[in-house]
Amino acid sequence: MRILFIGDIFGRPGRHIVKERLPELVKKHAIDLVIANGENSAAGFGITPPLAEELFELGIEVLTSGNHIWDKREILDYFRMSNGGPHSPARRLLRPANYPAGMPGWGLYQGTKGKVPYAVINLQGRVFMSSNDDPFRAADQLLKDVTAKIVLVDIHAEATSEKISLGWYLDGRVTAVLGTHTHIPTADERVLPKGTAYITDVGMTGPYDSVIGVKKELIIEKFLTNMPMRFEPATGDVRLCAVVIECDDTTGHASSIERLMLA
């Protein structure tokens, strides 16, 4: 199986380039399954139900998220729809699984593509971020319920040390550990010794004439003055960042991971 994972989709520019470039990417790389992090797709902060549905209609099977998942309050009702059953469309939008118990939404999705079962796990780091449950032990618990061999983990975290530690911890137990959140693509993609594909950060799909997606003038001014600032999404130099993972659908082990950046 060949899997395309698209990094943090940021605002309208990110959504537009995904819509524009996804069909050719799927064809060129013979992609079987498309996953994306969509937590910043609503003007750079959060996601709304209509935007989630829009991204699903493009052929994205599962959307992961992170610390901005609650930025749009209407997403709470969308998550409550997921209680309608495992095949509800709302179940395909994930929030980090290691959030406190009882919160709306789900951090694990199990589906089938063709005849091949797969699972997607969404976790959030704790270093330099809000305090949540331990993502390492959360992964252990979730994997007890996963029957699929192909398992992708989105670790939405700030610290590179936390991400690579989780990669080593899950090596051989999942197909891929893919870092998101910093909006800066890293050049450390590799397959770990026991067959898990890894990258510290896939990077942002959105405007790179910016400071991690926001108009650079606003962020520079904030650093200079330390005054409150209303952040606005940038629009220039839009790029799509993603990785392509090839794996064995009988073992779940990855054989390759390729980093992509398209303008």
Backbone as a ProteinNet text record, in pm:
[ID]
protein_1_A
[PRIMARY]
MRILFIGDIFGRPGRHIVKERLPELVKKHAIDLVIANGENSAAGFGITPPLAEELFELGIEVLTSGNHIWDKREILDYFRMSNGGPHSPARRLLRPANYPAGMPGWGLYQGTKGKVPYAVINLQGRVFMSSNDDPFRAADQLLKDVTAKIVLVDIHAEATSEKISLGWYLDGRVTAVLGTHTHIPTADERVLPKGTAYITDVGMTGPYDSVIGVKKELIIEKFLTNMPMRFEPATGDVRLCAVVIECDDTTGHASSIERLMLA
[TERTIARY]
84	0	87.5	44.2	114.9	24.1	79.2	1.6	59.3	-28.1	10.6	-39.2	52.8	15.7	51.9	-48.3	-30.5	-17.3	87.3	110.6	10.5	9.5	-88.8	-141.6	-268.7	-333.1	-372.1	-316.3	-330.3	-416.7	-538.7	-624.9	-664.9	-722.9	-767.6	-653.3	-533.4	-424.2	-390.4	-387.9	-358.9	-466.5	-591.8	-702.2	-699.4	-668.5	-668.8	-560.7	-438.7	-332.1	-357.4	-421.7	-457.3	-557.6	-657.5	-757.5	-694	-598	-535	-437.2	-360.8	-249.7	-274.5	-375.8	-396.3	-421.1	-505.9	-529.5	-402	-313.6	-190.2	-95.7	-94.4	-10.9	-54.6	-184.1	-238.1	-202.3	-214.2	-183.7	-34	47.8	192.5	255.2	210.7	272.2	190.7	88.5	5.7	-43.3	-105	-147	-275.3	-275.8	-393.8	-475.8	-409.5	-476.2	-420.7	-510.1	-470.4	-516.6	-422.7	-449.5	-392.5	-452.4	-400.2	-427.7	-342.7	-369.7	-443	-564.5	-647.9	-683.2	-610.1	-654.6	-645.8	-569.7	-555.5	-624.5	-716.2	-772.4	-871.9	-922.5	-1016.6	-940.1	-893	-819.1	-699.8	-643.3	-523.2	-546.2	-671.9	-700.2	-825.2	-806.7	-918.5	-974.6	-1086.4	-1154.2	-1303.7	-1383.5	-1529	-1584.6	-1707.6	-1766.8	-1772.4	-1814.6	-1815.9	-1677	-1573.2	-1438.6	-1389.1	-1425.7	-1390.9	-1455.2	-1582.6	-1652.3	-1591.1	-1551.7	-1487.4	-1358.6	-1280	-1154.3	-1179	-1281.7	-1316	-1356.6	-1429	-1475.5	-1360.4	-1245.6	-1128.4	-1061.4	-1102.3	-1043.4	-958.2	-955.8	-884.5	-971	-915.2	-993.8	-1008.4	-900.2	-901.5	-828.5	-883.5	-819.4	-776.1	-649.2	-599.8	-596.9	-564.6	-565.3	-464.3	-489	-396.1	-450.6	-362.4	-399	-497.9	-520.3	-617.2	-754.4	-775.4	-899.3	-1023.5	-1011.4	-1129.2	-1148.1	-1066.3	-1073.4	-1207.9	-1274.5	-1408.1	-1508.9	-1592.8	-1680.1	-1778.2	-1812.1	-1909.2	-1857.9	-1726.1	-1671.7	-1717.7	-1759	-1806.9	-1931.2	-2026	-2146.5	-2112.7	-2015.3	-1973.5	-1916.4	-1837.2	-1782.3	-1892.9	-1993.7	-2102.7	-2178	-2176.4	-2235.6	-2163.8	-2035.8	-1957.7	-2009.7	-2094.6	-2152.8	-2257.2	-2290.1	-2387.5	-2336.4	-2207.5	-2155.8	-2019.4	-1948.5	-1810.8	-1797.8	-1908	-1900.5	-1953.9	-1986.6	-2028.5	-1913.4	-1941	-1833.2	-1754.9	-1824.1	-1756.4	-1648.5	-1656	-1553.1	-1420.4	-1423.6	-1301.4	-1221.1	-1273.7	-1196.9	-1154.2	-1024.3	-972.3	-924.8	-929.8	-860.6	-763.1	-660.5	-561.8	-625.6	-584	-642.5	-606.8	-496.6	-452.9	-506.4	-614.5	-685.7	-761	-802.3	-870.6	-992.9	-1017.9	-1131.2	-1261.9	-1353.8	-1485.2	-1499.7	-1390.8	-1400.1	-1461.9	-1530.9	-1592.8	-1487.2	-1529.4	-1442.3	-1364.4	-1284.2	-1211.1	-1068	-977.5	-836.7	-788.3	-880.1	-845.4	-953	-910.4	-1004.1	-953.7	-1044.7	-1011.6	-1104.6	-1044	-1121.4	-1061.8	-1117.1	-1069.1	-1059	-947.7	-929.8	-914.3	-1011.2	-1015.2	-1050.1	-964.5	-984	-880.6	-806.5	-696.4	-738.5	-740.8	-771.4	-654.3	-687.5	-584.6	-638.4	-547.4	-585.1	-502.6	-563.7	-495	-511.2	-399.3	-397.6	-346.4	-415.5	-377.6	-336.3	-212.7	-161.6	-107.9	-99.3	-40.1	69.5	179.4	290.2	260	349.2	331.8	442.5	556.2	668.1	639.4	641.3	611.5	468.6	380.6	240	153	21.7	-70.7	-51.2	-72.5	-56.8	-175.8	-146.5	-247.3	-195	-269.1	-223.7	-97.9	-27.7	97.6	71.7	127.8	103.3	163.5	270.7	333.2	239.3	186.9	96.3	-38.8	-79.8	-204.1	-189.4	-73.2	-48.9	-56.2	4.5	-1.7	-146.3	-228.3	-368	-444.2	-425.7	-498	-458.4	-331.3	-284.6	-343.4	-388	-452.7	-583.6	-646.9	-775.6	-763	-642.4	-622.6	-596.6	-674	-657.1	-583.8	-580.2	-514.5	-363.1	-297.4	-151.4	-96.1	-166.7	-121.7	-174.7	-83.3	-120.2	-34.6	-100.2	-29.4	-54	51.2	42.1	83.3	-7.5	24.9	57.2	184.4	223.4	237.2	140.1	131.6	204.4	330	412	514.5	560.2	657.1	800.7	831.9	971.5	1014.5	1126.3	1179.1	1216.8	1266.7	1307.3	1187.9	1074.3	954.6	906.8	913.9	869	957.9	1088.2	1177	1173.9	1154.9	1142.7	1020.5	909.5	790.2	813.8	889	922.1	996.6	1100.1	1175.5	1088.6	1004.1	919.1	821.9	772.4	673	734.3	866.6	930.5	894.8	845.3	805.2	663.1	600.1	462.5	360.9	406.5	318.6	390.5	313.8	369.8	448.1	395.6	461.2	430.5	529.9	513.8	549	450	464.2	440.5	541.4	530.8	459.8	376	311	321.9	269.6	253.1	347.6	476.1	567.5	559.1	496.7	482.8	616.5	720.4	852.5	893.6	904.4	940.6	1083.8	1102.6	1235.5	1288.1	1419.6	1484.4	1536.4	1464.9	1514.8	1428.1	1357.2	1271.3	1355.7	1309.7	1380.7	1288.4	1328.9	1260.9	1346.3	1290.2	1362.8	1388.1	1482.2	1529.4	1422.1	1314.5	1212.1	1095.3	1108.2	1008.4	908	934.9	845.2	902.7	824.9	865.3	851.9	946.3	948.3	991.5	929.1	977.4	936.2	1025.4	997.2	886.7	885	771.8	752.1	631.7	598.6	601.5	570.2	568.4	427.2	414.6	285.5	248.1	119.5	64	-9.1	57.4	2.6	105.4	90.6	175.7	310.3	419	553.1	614.9	551.4	591.3	523.3	569.5	497.3	587.2	534	593.1	496.9	531.6	450.1	302.9	280.3	146.9	84.9	133.3	77.4	157.6	90.2	159.7	282.9	397	524.4	537.4	476.3	486	424.1	314.2	246.4	329.9	391.5	471.7	599.2	661.2	781.1	747.7	633.3	591.6	567.6	511.1	487.3	619.4	717.5	848	914.4	894.7	957.5	892.2	760.6	687.2	628.9	611.9	546.8	404.5	340.9	203.1	108.4	-16	-114.7	-133.4	-151.8	-159.2	-263.5	-345.5	-442.1	-372.3	-362.2	-292.7	-382.8	-324.4	-396.2	-315.8	-383.4	-311.2	-248.5	-129	-62.2	-118.5	-71.7	-125.7	-18.4	106.9	207.2	292	350	441.7	378.7	268.1	193.5	258.8	279.1	341.2	262.8	271.9	211.5	323.6	321.8	420.9	354.5	420.8	363.3	473.6	437.1	526	448.3	521.2	465.8	531.8	450	499.3	456.7	550.4	517.2	533	433.8	437.9	378.8	410.9	360.4	226.5	119.4	-11.6	-36.2	57.9	42.9	115.3	223.2	298.3	279.9	245.3	236.5	369.3	477.9	610.3	632	692.1	722.7	851.6	856.4	978.7	1044.1	965.2	1023.9	935.3	997.8	926.1	993.7	914.8	966.6	901.1	985.5	936.7	907.5	794.3	753.3	729.2	764.8	725.3	693.3	567.4	522.7	479	519.1	477.4	362.2
-119.4	0	124.4	225.3	353.5	460.3	530.2	624.2	764.5	861.6	1002.7	1069.2	1129	1205.1	1350.8	1438.9	1581.6	1657.2	1741	1818.3	1930.1	1987.1	2085.1	2177.7	2160.4	2243.4	2375.9	2484.5	2615.8	2707.3	2735.2	2834.2	2804.9	2906.6	2894.3	2859.3	2922.1	2884.7	2736.1	2679.9	2538.1	2451.2	2486.7	2408.9	2415.7	2532	2550.2	2466.5	2465.5	2389.3	2238.8	2194.5	2052.9	2017	2100.4	2075.8	2073.9	2163.2	2177.8	2064.8	2020.1	1928.5	1782.8	1758.2	1622.7	1519.8	1548.9	1446.5	1402	1496.1	1457.8	1382.4	1418.8	1347.7	1202	1182.6	1047	963.9	1024.8	952.4	926.2	1028.2	1015.7	914.8	913.7	827.9	701.5	676.5	555.3	539.8	646.9	650.6	570.3	491.7	413.3	479.5	555.9	610	749.1	846.7	984.9	1024.8	1071.4	1121.8	1263.8	1351.2	1487.7	1541.6	1634	1710	1837.2	1856.2	1968.3	2067.9	2069.9	2150.4	2301	2345.8	2489.9	2533.5	2453.1	2480.3	2595.4	2637.7	2750.1	2877.9	2946	3072.4	3059.7	2939.7	2917.8	2876.3	2874.9	2844.8	2758.9	2629.5	2538.8	2488.6	2417.9	2361.3	2363.4	2382.7	2382.1	2257.2	2217.3	2100.4	2111.5	2226	2234.2	2217.5	2269.3	2254.9	2111.1	2043.4	1901.8	1823.2	1849.9	1779.2	1812.5	1938.3	1979.5	1901	1883.2	1808.9	1660	1605.6	1466.1	1444.2	1540.9	1528.7	1529.8	1582.6	1583.4	1446.2	1354.1	1221.1	1191.7	1283.4	1257.9	1166.8	1056.1	957.6	993.5	1044.9	1077	1209.1	1293.8	1419.7	1410.7	1440.2	1449.7	1596.7	1621.9	1760	1775.2	1871.8	1899.4	2006.1	2093.6	2188.2	2295.5	2313.2	2414.3	2354.4	2229.1	2163	2229.3	2296.3	2356.5	2503.1	2556.2	2699.1	2741.5	2654.2	2683.1	2601.1	2668.7	2600.4	2504.5	2531.9	2445.8	2304.4	2285	2150.8	2057	2111.5	2027.7	1949.5	2017.5	1948	1844.2	1876.4	1780.9	1654.9	1672.8	1557.3	1476.1	1544.4	1470.4	1383.8	1423.2	1339.8	1206.4	1203.7	1080.4	970.1	1005.9	903.6	820.6	862.3	787.3	653.6	629.3	498.9	511.2	400.5	403.4	446.9	443.5	480.1	620.9	694.2	833.3	914.7	1003.3	1085.5	1163.5	1203.6	1280.8	1201.1	1068.6	986.8	996.8	1044.9	1053.2	1178.9	1267.7	1382.1	1347.7	1341.8	1301.8	1422.1	1405.1	1497.2	1410.7	1471.5	1389.8	1294.8	1169.4	1065.3	1080.6	1150.6	1162.5	1287.8	1347.7	1451.5	1387.3	1466	1408.8	1325.7	1222.2	1133.4	1211.9	1174.2	1236.3	1351.9	1396.2	1506.5	1455.9	1544.1	1500.7	1453.7	1365.1	1322.2	1196.9	1158.1	1032.7	1053.9	975.1	984.2	867.3	775.4	656.9	633.4	608.6	568.9	440	344.8	220.9	205	187.9	175.2	71.6	64.9	-27.8	46.5	29.2	86.5	-29.6	-41.6	-162.8	-276.1	-374.1	-483.3	-479.2	-367.5	-358.2	-274.2	-333.3	-256	-165.5	-50.6	42.4	116.6	178.1	258	386.1	492.2	620.3	661.5	693	738	881.8	965.7	1106	1130.1	1177.4	1206	1348.6	1403.7	1536.5	1528.6	1600.1	1601.9	1684.5	1672	1744.8	1845.7	1833.8	1925.2	2058.9	2167.8	2303.4	2316.5	2225.7	2231.3	2208.8	2215.9	2194.5	2055.7	2045.6	1918	1826.9	1713	1611.5	1477.1	1372.9	1240.4	1202.8	1104.5	1059	999.8	1057.2	1002.7	864.1	832.9	701.2	591.8	612.6	513	513.8	630.4	635.4	550.3	557.1	474	326	288.8	149	101.7	182.4	144.2	132.9	229.1	227.7	108.6	74.6	-35.8	-170	-178.8	-301.8	-326.2	-218.5	-229	-230.2	-215.1	-208.1	-347.9	-383.2	-513	-501.2	-381.2	-360.3	-370.2	-413.8	-415.8	-277.2	-204.5	-71	31	96.1	192.9	317.7	432.2	559.4	640.5	702.8	785.5	928	1023.5	1165.8	1212.3	1249.6	1304.8	1456	1527.7	1672.7	1732.1	1771.1	1808	1913.5	1984	2092.3	2041	1955.6	1916.1	1802.8	1823.5	1719.4	1595	1614.2	1500.1	1410.8	1471.3	1393.4	1314.2	1376.4	1307.8	1189.3	1210.1	1100	990.5	1027.6	926.4	838.1	899	820.2	732	785.3	703.6	577.4	590.5	474.3	383.1	442	363	274.2	326.4	253	179.3	183.7	117.6	-31.1	-73.2	-212	-241.4	-147.1	-167	-91.3	10	86	106.9	144.1	164.5	294.6	400.6	531.3	616.7	693.9	799	929.6	1017.4	1137.6	1260.4	1345.8	1465.4	1578.1	1650.2	1771.8	1880	1999.5	2110.6	2227.2	2206.2	2321.1	2398.5	2338.7	2400.8	2417.7	2352.3	2358.6	2217	2188	2052.1	2017.4	1897.2	1850.8	1751.2	1735.6	1653.4	1521.7	1465.2	1345.2	1222.7	1223.2	1107.9	981.6	871.2	744	631.8	509.6	392.5	338.8	333	285.5	134.2	80.8	-56.8	-165.5	-145.4	-250.1	-228.4	-125.6	-112.6	-0.9	98	212.7	334.2	390.9	514.3	630.9	725.7	834.3	964.7	1075.4	1210.7	1300.8	1390.2	1476.5	1575.6	1635.3	1720.9	1720.5	1688.8	1682.6	1822	1923.8	2060.7	2108.7	2236.4	2300.7	2297.2	2279.5	2298.8	2431.8	2534.4	2669.1	2772.5	2898.5	3008.2	3013.8	3006.9	3010.2	3150.6	3247.5	3387.4	3438	3387.6	3406	3364.3	3374.4	3309.9	3198.4	3077.5	2956	2976.6	3051.1	3068.1	3203.6	3279	3409.8	3519.9	3630	3743	3779.8	3781.3	3796.4	3931.7	4037.2	4170.5	4172.2	4098.2	4094.9	4023.2	3913.8	3836.4	3912	3975.7	4054.8	4168	4234.1	4343	4292.4	4174.3	4118.7	4091.4	4038.3	4014.6	4146	4250.1	4378.2	4449.7	4435.8	4515	4433.9	4305.5	4217.5	4261.9	4331.1	4375.3	4272.2	4264.6	4173.3	4205.1	4103.4	4120.5	4025.8	4076.5	3990.6	3923.1	3792	3717.8	3700.4	3720.4	3702.9	3609.7	3517.1	3424	3495.3	3451.4	3503.6	3434.4	3478.2	3423.3	3385.2	3428.7	3412.8	3287.4	3247.3	3133.1	3008	2967.2	2853.3	2722.3	2633	2503.6	2391.6	2274.4	2154.5	2065.6	2035.7	1946.8	1815.8	1705.6	1574.4	1470.3	1349.6	1234.5	1121.5	1040.8	919	800.2	713	594.7	470.6	382.9	253.6	146.8	60.1	-41.4	-172.5	-277.7	-411.6	-426.2	-453	-458	-586.4	-680.1	-801.7	-791.7	-713	-695.7	-557.2	-458.7	-320.7	-249.1	-317.6	-256.5	-166.8	-51.6	41.9	2	21.9	-2.6	127.1	237	365	479.1	597.1	721.8	829.9	904	1009.8	1142.5	1242.8	1376.7	1457.1	1528.1	1608	1752.1	1844.6	1984.3	2036.9	2073.3	2120.6	2265.2	2345.8	2485.1	2499.3
0	0	0	-72.8	-78.2	-17.4	81.1	161.7	145.8	123.5	120.2	247.2	324.2	442.7	417.5	423.5	395.4	527.3	537.4	658.7	677.6	796.8	845	735.5	698.8	596.7	660.7	608.5	672.1	585.1	633.2	572.7	429.3	365.6	227.2	131.7	146.9	56.1	62.7	183.6	198.6	136.8	161	102.8	-48.6	-101.7	-247.2	-314.2	-257.6	-322.2	-310.5	-201.7	-191.9	-301.4	-317.7	-422.2	-560.6	-581.4	-712.1	-742.7	-644	-669.3	-629.6	-546	-497.1	-608.1	-707.1	-810	-881.6	-916	-985.5	-892.6	-763.8	-668	-654.3	-644.8	-632.3	-754.8	-871	-995	-1009.3	-987.5	-1007.8	-913.5	-788.2	-686.8	-659	-740.5	-725.6	-582	-529.9	-389.3	-369.1	-262.9	-226.2	-116.2	-29.1	89.6	117.9	141.3	168.9	308.6	389.9	525.2	531.5	610.7	623.8	762.5	807.2	928.6	886.1	938.6	893.3	1000.6	1112.3	1226.6	1203.9	1104.7	1078.8	949.5	900.5	768.5	766.7	882.7	890.3	922	817.3	832.8	926.4	933	1012.2	1155.7	1199.2	1339.8	1349.7	1365.1	1381.9	1249.6	1261.4	1144.8	1172.4	1068.7	1081.4	1014.2	1050.3	983.5	831	773.5	626.9	564.6	630.6	575.7	587.5	695.5	706.9	594.3	568	460.2	324.2	306.3	181	156.7	261.3	247.4	226.2	290.8	266.3	120.3	64.4	-74.3	-174	-132.9	-221.4	-227.9	-140.5	-139.9	-17.9	78.6	204.2	289.9	333.5	407.4	554.7	616.1	758.9	779.4	867	905.2	1051.2	1076.5	1213.1	1254.6	1380.9	1429.4	1542.7	1631	1740.3	1831.3	1878.2	1983.5	1940.4	1808.6	1762.5	1733.1	1768.7	1729.5	1788.1	1904.3	1967.7	1928.5	1838.5	1807.4	1750.3	1676.1	1622.9	1703.1	1777.5	1872.5	1804.9	1678.6	1611.1	1588	1605.5	1586.9	1698.1	1811	1921.4	1880.1	1813.9	1768.3	1662	1578.8	1475.3	1539.7	1643.4	1714.3	1780.4	1832.2	1896.2	1795.7	1669.2	1563.9	1553.1	1592.2	1579.6	1669.6	1766.4	1852.2	1779.1	1654.6	1576.6	1529.2	1540.2	1500.4	1436.9	1424.9	1375.3	1229.8	1153.3	1012.6	985.9	1091.4	1075.6	1016.1	918.2	861	966.3	1073.8	1178	1249.4	1244.4	1307.8	1233.7	1110.4	1029.9	1059.2	1141.6	1192.3	1334.5	1357.2	1487.3	1568.3	1699.3	1789.7	1870.3	1930.6	2001.8	2103.2	2097.4	2181.6	2327.9	2357.6	2496.7	2565.4	2509.6	2582.9	2700.3	2798.9	2915.5	2877	2953.4	2928	2931.3	2844.2	2842.4	2746.2	2684.3	2588.8	2458.9	2384	2259	2158.6	2070.7	1962.4	1992.1	1895.5	1898.8	1853.2	1906.9	1867.7	1787	1752	1673.4	1569.5	1445.9	1340.8	1278	1262.8	1194.7	1074.9	958.1	836.5	744.1	624.2	522.1	390.5	322.8	189.7	92.8	1	-78	15.6	24.1	119.4	232.2	239.6	336.1	456.7	575.7	696.5	735.4	791.6	839.2	960.5	1033.9	1150.8	1152.6	1205.1	1223.2	1369	1433.2	1572.1	1576.2	1651.8	1668.2	1813.6	1833.3	1967.7	1972.9	2093.4	2112.3	2217.3	2191.8	2285.7	2409.6	2507.8	2634.1	2661.1	2591.8	2615.5	2546.9	2623.1	2574.9	2523.9	2563.1	2522.3	2645.2	2625.5	2737	2796.2	2925.4	2993	2962	2903.2	2873.8	2921.7	2895.3	2934.6	2855.8	2905.6	2845.2	2707.1	2600.2	2465.8	2445	2515.9	2501.8	2553.8	2673.4	2730.9	2660.7	2610.1	2531.4	2405.8	2342.1	2224.4	2259.6	2372.8	2417.9	2431	2495.5	2517.2	2386.3	2296.4	2168.7	2083.5	2084.9	2001	2045.2	2168.9	2214.5	2139.3	2091.3	2022.7	1870.9	1820.1	1675.4	1619.7	1519.5	1454.4	1321.7	1264.2	1134.8	1148.5	1042.8	1039.8	1006.2	921.2	881.3	980.9	1051.5	1155.2	1137.7	1119.7	1110.5	1236	1287.9	1407.9	1372.9	1396.3	1387	1528	1551.7	1680.6	1664.7	1718.5	1705.5	1825.1	1806	1921.6	1884.7	1988.4	1971.3	1973.7	2068.8	2093.3	2001.1	1932.7	1845.6	1925	2046.8	2128.6	2162.4	2188.8	2222.1	2101.1	1983.6	1861.9	1828.4	1826.5	1789.2	1895.5	2021.5	2126.3	2100.6	2060.9	2030.7	1908.2	1810.5	1694	1732.2	1815.3	1861.3	1946.8	2029.3	2118.7	2040.2	1928.1	1849.5	1730.3	1716.3	1602.4	1597.9	1483.7	1465.5	1507.5	1576.9	1624.3	1539.5	1467	1377.1	1244.4	1143.2	1009.8	1000.4	1063.3	1053.3	1175	1216.4	1317.2	1247.3	1232.5	1150.8	1237.3	1247.3	1328.7	1256.3	1331.9	1280.9	1387.9	1357.7	1451.2	1428.4	1400.8	1395.4	1264.3	1161.5	1029.7	957.8	1007.5	946.1	905.1	775.1	733.8	772.9	822.5	860.4	756.7	753.6	649.9	706.2	805.3	872.6	845.4	733.4	703.7	685.8	742.9	733.2	779.9	749.6	803	916.6	1036	1153	1142.3	1220.5	1200.6	1200.5	1275.8	1284.5	1189.4	1101	995.3	1010.1	1094.9	1110.9	1039.1	947.1	879.4	977.4	969.3	1066.9	1000.9	1045.5	1014.9	1130.5	1170.6	1286.1	1257	1138.6	1101.6	951	910.2	767.5	705.9	785.7	734.9	708	679.8	657.7	510	484.7	350.7	353.7	302.5	311.7	268.5	312.6	265.9	338.8	261.7	321.5	321.7	254.8	269.5	396.8	510.5	636.7	752.3	871.6	988.7	1028.4	994.8	1012.8	975.7	866.2	811.3	834	931.8	966.1	897.1	864.1	801.4	882.2	816.7	888.7	956.8	900	960	1099.5	1115.7	1245	1350.4	1309.7	1405.5	1442.1	1344.2	1373	1469.6	1446.2	1534.2	1676.4	1687.5	1821.1	1892.4	1818.7	1880.5	1921.2	1843.3	1872.7	1990	2005.1	2104.1	2218.8	2198.8	2296.5	2327.2	2232	2248.3	2187.8	2238.5	2178.5	2030.6	1950.8	1807.1	1750.5	1660.7	1591.8	1474.7	1480	1374.5	1252.6	1135.4	1009.7	920.2	852.4	765.3	646.8	609.9	490.7	366.5	250.7	125.3	23.6	42.2	-62.7	-51.5	-164.6	-173.7	-114.2	-172	-118.5	-162.9	-67.1	-95.4	-27.3	-86.7	-28.5	21.7	152.2	211.3	251.4	217	242.5	243.4	281.8	266.8	200.9	124.4	65.5	134	187.8	259.1	181.9	157.6	98.6	205.7	216.7	321.4	272.3	345.2	317.7	389.3	314	377.8	456.6	451.2	531.6	665.8	669.7	794.7	855.5	772.4	817.9	821.4	789.1	793.4	671.3	695.7	587.1	517.8	387.8	311.8	266.1	261.9	220.8	267.5	280.1	306.1	224.5	148.7	61.9	98.8	117	152.2	25.7	23.7	-91.7	-51.2	-139.8	-125.8	-265.3	-287.2	-418.1	-407.9	-505.7	-511.8	-610.6
[MASK]
+++++++++++++++++++++++++++++++++++++++++++++++++++++++++++++++++++++++++++++++++++++++++++++++++++++++++++++++++++++++++++++++++++++++++++++++++++++++++++++++++++++++++++++++++++++++++++++++++++++++++++++++++++++++++++++++++++++++++++++++++++++++++++++++++++++++

